[in-house]
Amino acid sequence: TKGQTTVPACRLRGHKLTVVQLEFSHDDQHLLSCSRDRQWCLFKRQEGSLNFELLKKFKDAHSRIIWGISWSHDDRLFATGSREKQKGIRVWHGPSAS
């Protein structure tokens, strides 16, 4: 279709169950994912490529499914939102936090 660009597919390894959400950092160098397996994964873009490598994975980040993930405006932090009754939202340090 006119005006659309085809992007090659890449495989992201890290989750055992369905990925619920993906979100790029504001500089497009990092990618976060969250899943039904209660963990989040942080990927880094490989230089000069559209491929991503796994940087960090946090198992059991929540006790229930993680429904959402979002970067802060400066990519120093990100938040995860879960179906938990308490502590349903948690804040984590991003890769550029100093």
C-alpha positions as CSV (number, residue, x, y, z in Angstrom):
1,T,0.0,0.0,0.0
2,K,1.2,3.5,-0.8
3,G,3.1,5.2,2.0
4,Q,3.7,2.1,4.1
5,T,7.1,0.7,4.9
6,T,7.8,-3.0,5.5
7,V,10.1,-3.7,8.4
8,P,11.8,-7.1,8.7
9,A,10.7,-9.3,11.5
10,C,13.0,-10.1,14.4
11,R,12.6,-12.6,17.2
12,L,12.7,-11.5,20.8
13,R,13.6,-14.3,23.2
14,G,12.9,-14.0,26.9
15,H,9.3,-14.8,27.8
16,K,7.6,-18.2,28.4
17,L,4.0,-17.0,27.9
18,T,2.2,-14.4,25.7
19,V,3.7,-11.0,25.5
20,V,1.1,-8.4,26.4
21,Q,2.8,-5.1,25.5
22,L,6.0,-3.8,23.9
23,E,7.2,-0.2,24.2
24,F,10.3,1.5,22.6
25,S,12.3,4.0,24.6
26,H,12.1,7.6,23.4
27,D,15.5,7.3,21.6
28,D,14.4,3.9,20.0
29,Q,17.5,2.2,21.4
30,H,15.8,0.1,24.0
31,L,12.6,-2.0,23.9
32,L,10.6,-3.2,27.0
33,S,8.2,-6.1,27.0
34,C,5.9,-7.5,29.6
35,S,4.1,-10.8,29.6
36,R,1.5,-13.1,31.1
37,D,4.5,-14.9,32.7
38,R,4.8,-12.1,35.3
39,Q,8.1,-10.8,34.1
40,W,9.5,-7.9,32.0
41,C,12.4,-8.0,29.6
42,L,14.7,-5.1,28.5
43,F,16.3,-5.3,25.1
44,K,18.9,-3.1,23.4
45,R,19.1,-2.4,19.7
46,Q,22.2,-3.9,18.1
47,E,24.3,-1.1,16.6
48,G,23.5,-0.6,12.9
49,S,20.7,-3.1,12.9
50,L,17.0,-3.6,13.5
51,N,17.8,-6.5,15.8
52,F,17.6,-6.4,19.6
53,E,19.6,-8.3,22.2
54,L,18.3,-9.2,25.7
55,L,19.9,-7.0,28.4
56,K,17.9,-7.8,31.4
57,K,15.0,-10.0,32.5
58,F,13.2,-9.8,35.8
59,K,11.3,-12.9,36.7
60,D,8.3,-12.7,39.0
61,A,8.3,-8.9,38.9
62,H,4.7,-9.1,40.0
63,S,2.6,-11.9,41.5
64,R,0.0,-11.7,38.7
65,I,0.0,-10.9,35.0
66,I,1.7,-7.7,33.9
67,W,-0.8,-5.8,31.7
68,G,1.2,-2.7,30.9
69,I,4.7,-1.1,30.7
70,S,5.7,2.5,30.1
71,W,8.9,4.6,30.0
72,S,9.3,7.9,31.9
73,H,9.8,11.0,29.7
74,D,13.6,10.7,30.0
75,D,13.9,6.9,29.8
76,R,15.6,6.8,33.3
77,L,12.6,4.9,34.7
78,F,9.8,2.7,33.6
79,A,6.7,1.4,35.3
80,T,4.9,-1.9,35.1
81,G,1.2,-2.4,35.9
82,S,-0.2,-5.7,37.2
83,R,-3.5,-7.3,38.2
84,E,-2.3,-7.5,41.8
85,K,-4.5,-6.1,44.5
86,Q,-1.6,-4.3,46.3
87,K,1.5,-2.9,44.7
88,G,-0.1,-3.2,41.3
89,I,2.2,-0.5,39.8
90,R,6.0,-0.7,40.3
91,V,8.7,1.7,39.1
92,W,12.1,0.4,37.9
93,H,15.4,2.0,36.9
94,G,15.9,2.1,33.1
95,P,19.2,1.5,31.4
96,S,20.2,5.2,31.3
97,A,19.6,5.8,35.0
98,S,22.7,7.1,36.8
